[in-house]
């Protein structure tokens, strides 16, 4: 055998070896890619947030970090082969180790996780409006009907009452696909129950000589009269505590509370002027005509308002008046002092 023949044979051997290696790499790549595309049964649900203006790369990175897909490279190749969908900003419920086809379909369908917020100072009717507007697949009328039907109750609710005002926990709630109004409302009731337990509602209310429900009702009035959600200057404890003390002082002396917010609640209004005609309307919530607390809370109180109602400062105040645009309120022991405070408010162009 000549040296030239030996060289040719070695070259063929090398080429065959390289060919087999290349085939092996291709086979391994196909197997790897297929295992990434279809990893098996999907795992636990996860929520992935897509920020406004996110690139495909950023979205893919988020999917990898959440263990939805195992390889960003494999997913990008898959999208090149099958088309990259338009991904809208929002929250998506996906699953760990989800197949690429399902992930692509979920992203193409748009966000499927939504948030609804129970804002301190609002009512069941206003929460129902928010649910209808913010959560596709849920309606204002259906949520309101459930919340007012008496089918679901708070442990703090008096026997025979179907009114959940004041008894839903404030803050944001994430609504996932398939979640029912019943499940959402139960979460809201449960959050308030947890907050009430943390604040020691039952024991603290007893120390103040009121029932827990009465304390919640007082807190709801504090929320409206002392803490305005739209006015950060007023959302401070220096107003809430003294307002709560005014409420309890007037109750102990048998004086009507004379709170405009209670009159507005009966009219389904949130703010605005209260006229002589409003004050003359005969309703259980007119605290100018009736003594005692209102029959129910008039809104959802914040934790600040609840703490104020449970732990009001000592004081003999019977009146209060907004006297500065920064939210400062003047507290008075006598009607004469209140008149002076009202005159000061008018001189400053305050209501």
Number of C-alpha atoms within 10 A of each C-alpha: 5 6 8 9 10 11 11 11 12 12 12 12 12 12 12 12 12 12 12 12 12 12 12 12 12 12 12 12 12 12 12 13 18 12 14 22 22 16 17 11 10 15 13 11 15 15 18 20 16 20 14 10 10 13 12 15 12 13 17 19 15 17 26 17 12 18 18 25 25 21 16 18 13 18 23 16 12 18 16 10 9 11 11 14 15 12 21 17 15 15 20 22 18 24 22 20 24 24 21 20 14 15 20 20 11 17 22 14 14 16 19 19 21 18 14 19 15 21 19 24 24 21 24 22 18 16 20 23 16 17 27 19 14 17 19 13 12 16 17 18 14 13 23 19 13 15 24 17 13 14 10 16 21 19 13 19 17 13 8 8 13 16 20 24 22 28 29 27 26 22 13 12 15 14 20 18 14 10 13 14 18 14 12 18 18 16 15 20 22 17 17 22 19 12 17 20 12 9 15 14 23 17 13 18 19 13 12 15 11 16 17 22 21 19 27 30 26 28 33 32 31 33 32 25 22 27 27 17 16 8 12 11 13 21 18 17 15 15 24 27 24 27 31 29 25 25 26 26 18 19 16 10 10 11 17 17 25 18 17 22 25 28 27 20 17 16 13 11 11 15 11 9 9 12 9 8 7 15 17 12 15 14 15 16 26 26 22 18 16 16 18 17 22 20 13 21 26 30 30 30 33 23 18 19 32 27 23 25 33 28 16 20 16 10 13 16 20 23 25 21 22 22 22 14 14 11 20 16 21 21 22 20 14 12 11 10 15 18 14 13 21 19 15 17 19 12 11 12 11 14 11
